């Protein structure tokens, strides 16, 4: 049995992905930003508020894109504004710019979820993919948990985000083990790239 509902009302999304910044401090081997040339910049808080105000049906937003969201200094104000509108907010970050002060600031916004990008728990493989030391992202995860405990908060929930590719396919169980040490869940994503040889 099926039911078709027709309506003259336009479809409006309950979930939006919004890019606070298209700047990035890393140059990951699989990132699609390497395939494009575009003007770099940060979204202004006023523009973000306009998007939220024009989409009153929103239930959730993901702050992510080609860039690293923590580069935008208005990020915390964006999260606070969205939360004031009863919107669930999550960010996807490489974690390498997170320090104690930044983590504490993010936690105080009411942020619901942090996706921490960890494509391998093997330091050599991680550096091959991300170009920086694994210790940076490990420290970020530790800081998030430390500050949650210090502030007595259950949120934001921590999720380890792993892009599966040829370079790390043998490390996936270690990523799961790493997530357990961080009291985090794991989200595996398949790689989509126009570049041959990644998978």
N, C-alpha and C positions, 0 to 999 in steps of 0.2 A: 504494500500500500504506500502510495506517495502523495505528497501534498505540495502544490505549487502556489506560492504566495506572490502576488503582484502588487507593486507599490509605485507610486509616482514620486516618492521621496528619494533623493540621491543617497547612494551608499556612502557612509562616513566610517572611516576606520576607528576601531577601538584601541589600536596599538600603532604607534609611530616610532620609527627610528630617526633620530635627530642627530646631526653631526655638529658638536660644539666647536670642533677644530679640524681642519684638514691638514694641519701641520703634524709632523711626527718626528720624534727623536731617534727612531730606529729605521733601518732599511732591511726588513726581513725578506728572505729569499723568495717567499711565495706571495708577497703582498701585491695586489693588483694596482696599487698606486705607482709601482715601478713601471707600469705599462702606459701611464698617462702623463700628460703635461698639463698642469693647471695652476692658476694663481692661488697661492697659499694665504690662509687667513683664519681668523677666529670669528665665530658667530657672536654678535652683540646681544647683550641681555634683553634689550628692547625688542629685537627681532624674535628671540626665543619666546618672550611673553606674548607677542603677537600671534605666533603659531598656536600656543596653548589657548589663548583667548578665543581664537577662531575655530577651535576644535573642542567644544565643551563636552563632546561625547567620549573623549579619551579616558581609557581606564589604565593604560600603561604606556610608558615610553622607554626606549633603549637609547642611551647616549653613546653613540659609536659611529664609526664611519671609516674613511681612509686615514684619518688622523688619530692622534692620541688625545682623548678628551681632557686629561688632566693638565694639558698645556694651556687651556683656556682658564684664565684667572677668575672668570665669572661662573665657573662650573658650579660651585657651591650655591651661589645665588639662584642659578637655574633650577637646581634640584629642590631648593627650599620653595621656590615659586610653584613648581609642579606639585609638590607635596601639599601646599596650601590649597590646591584644587582637588585634593583627594586622589591624585594619580600615583600609581605604582611606578617607581623609578629604578632602573638598573643601568649600570655602566659596564663597558668592556674596556679594560685597560691592560697595557703591557706591564704595568706595575713598577717600571724602572725609575719613575720620577717620584714615587711615594716615599715620604719620610714620616717621622712620627707626627710632626705638626700637620702635614697634609692629611694623613689618615684620620687624625682626631677631628679635623675640620670637616672631612667628608662624613664621618659617623654622626656628627652633630646636626646634619641636614635632615636626617630621617630616611636616608637612602635605603632601599629595600634589598638590593642585591649587587654584588660586585663579581663580574666575570674576570678572572685573572688569567691572562694568556700564558700558558706553559706548554710548549710543544714537545718538550722532552725533559725528563728529570735527570738525564745524563748531561753533566756540564759541557762536555765536548760537543755533543750533538746540539744542545741548546744554543751554544755560541755559534755553531755553524749556521743555524737557522736564523737566529735573532741578532747575531753580531755583538752581543754583550755577555757579561758573565752571569751565569745561573744564580750566583749568590744574591744578585740584585732582586730578582723576582722571589726568591726564597725569603729574603728579608721582608719583602712587601707583605707576603702572606703571614709571616710571623707578627708583623706590626699590626695588621688588621685584627688578628686574634687577641693580641695583647691589649689593644685599645678597646675592643668589645668587652673584654673582661674588666678592664679598669673603669669603663663607663657603665658597666652592668647592662649591656645591650645584647639582645639576641640577633638583631639586624645591624648591618646588612648581612644576609646569607652569602657565604663565599662559595663560588663555583670555579673550578679549574677548567679553563677553555683550551682545548687541544685540537689543532688542525692536523689531520692525519695525512701523511705524505710518505714518499719512499724513504726519506732520510730518517724518519722516526717510527716507522711501522713496527719495528722490533722493540720499541721502548714503551709501548702503551701500558703494559702491566705495571711498569715502574711509575708511570704518571698516576695510575690509580693508587699505588702505594703512597706516593707523595701527597696526593689529595687527602688520604686518610690521616697523615701526620698533620695536615692543616685543618682537620675537621671540616672538609669541604666535599661537595659532590663534584662529579666530572661531566663535562659536556664534550663529546667528540664530534668534530665537524669534518666532513669530507672536503678535500681541496678542489677548488675550481679555478683553473688558470689556463690561459692560452699558451703558456710556455710548455714545451714538451719536456718529458723526463722527470716531472715532479712526482708522478705516481704511475 
